[in-house]
Amino acid sequence: MPSDFLEFEEPIAVLTKEIEALGMLPRTEERVREIERLERRVEEIRADLYRNLTPWQRVLVARHPGRPSVLDYVDFLFKDFTEIHGDRRFADDHAIVTGFAAYKEQPVLVVGHHKGSIDTKQKIHRNFGYAKPEGYRKALRAMRLAEKFQRPIIVFVDTPAAYPGVESEERGIAEAIAVNLREMASLEVPIVVVISGEGGSGGALGIAVGDRILIQEFAIYSVIPPEGCAAILWRDAGRKVEAAEALKLTAPDLLRLGVVDEIVPEPSGGAHTYPAGAASLLDAPLTAALCELRDVAPEARRERRYQKFREMGRLGADFVDDAP
């Protein structure tokens, strides 16, 4: 199966290979009709598959290497992006991107994790989206600048987790994330968070305290990856599928829990199949969220943000009853 197809997309991969083979043959009316028939069949199968994804399959989609990055969304939705580098204490962490830009002619700050492109060299450069302490400190430095100049903050979350290496511990990863949680809770400017891929653990939450939390349809958001959960609970990482179900990490589950405020639809087959379309579908909810928050007084906005996160730990009886 081609590498850009996920394990559950094998029926699509087979038909796509057949379409490619037909496309290499001399062009005839009969072959053109057959290619068109197969392409329609691919779309039908893709739509059916993505209507019925399991939690683990959603994890695979959220981790797809072709999923749009923060810089892809910058290209599609923003203008005049000027990147900010460095935390002024240690280094510039390439796993987190920050910069000022214009969105609908309004100055904003963009912050987001970046896993790197499909190219392996780029992935290594971005540390596969695993941010270190300096990344969170860079993000906070940029957010404080945004507050100083009264610019709303738009955050794109897509990381497996914070970097777990020795150097992260040496430079205070827990402290860096904790300070971000505290400071983001008290910022006066509007903060809109978009869970655009894999929202993993404290590495995600370290830049995800916001007034409005949007999640793309096939993104995930969890306290721990399914593999780690399975290894801790059952001493068996192979039970990751079972763990994904138990974690309630899908967009519908998170909306029901009150962890997110809105699910943003994705193109058929996920954002990786049509990044420009994914950006277009995000545009309207993002605009609406910013407009809504702009009309709220700063003090009221901060209080609502605080209460929002205070309420997240209170599980309703309906959810508890059918939890595994």
Secondary structure, 3 states (H helix, E strand, C coil): CCCCCCHHHHHHHHHHHHHHHHHCCCCCHHHHHHHHHHHHHHHHHHHHHHHCCCHHHHHHHHCCCCCCCHHHHHHHHCEEEEEECCCCCCCCCCCEEEEEEEECCEEEEEEEECCCCCCHHHHHHCHHHCCCHHHHHHHHHHHHHHHHCCCCEEEEEEECCCCCCHHHHHCCHHHHHHHHHHHHHHCCCCEEEEEEEEEEHHHHHCCCCCCEEEEECCCEEECCCHHHHHHHHHCCHHHHHHHHHHHCCEHHHHHHHCCCCEEECCCCCCHHHCHHHHHHHHHHHHHHHHHHHHCCCHHHHHHHHHHHHHHCCCCCHHHHHCCC
